[in-house]
């Protein structure tokens, strides 16, 4: 599925789609799932950080001194929604190693499907930072909405949300709750099932990352 919403970005690069397809296979091992997720996160990071602030610095080449451009990575904060969000962190940090990292602990109440917070720690000086919130799945949207609401209270310069997979229900919920937040994903799948899982999806991302299924 594609979308005409300018705040929803589906990353259709062939390498992204190829690796996502390999991850969807039910017989993919925990090791291969982790490796593919790390590679896919790096590829997505290039798209998500396309408009990252830069600064001019003076460098000395072997031949002369010049002014060149560098990213302002220290102004970027990655916010991982535990536990599955950590599966995307390594890939993003490989691309932007200067980013600071925060964690938001949320679990989904099995009866209500609502997000319940148990941990929250973010870097200092948040009003000076751009934040990328990461979580492999945007399903019901409850966890993403709760996480972004908490991050917004710290008044960062901007917030983006990155997920591996989502569905129309998740996109709709997040767009309605936080219309100013851009969503980046590799695919918008068909729908949610009665248990709040994305179809066709790839199963529980956290279980597949950590081998706990």
Secondary structure, DSSP 8 states (H G I E B T S, - for coil): -----TTEEE---HHHHHHHHHHH-TT--HHHHHHHHHHHHHHHHHHHTTT--EEEEEEE-SS-EEEEEEE-GGGEEEEEEETTTHHHHHHHHHH-TT-EEEEEEEEE-TTT--EEEEEEE--S-GGG-EEEEE-SEESSSHHHHHHHHHHHTT--SEEEEEEEEEEHHHHHHHHHH-TTSEEEEEEEESEE-TTS-EESS-S-HHHHHHT--
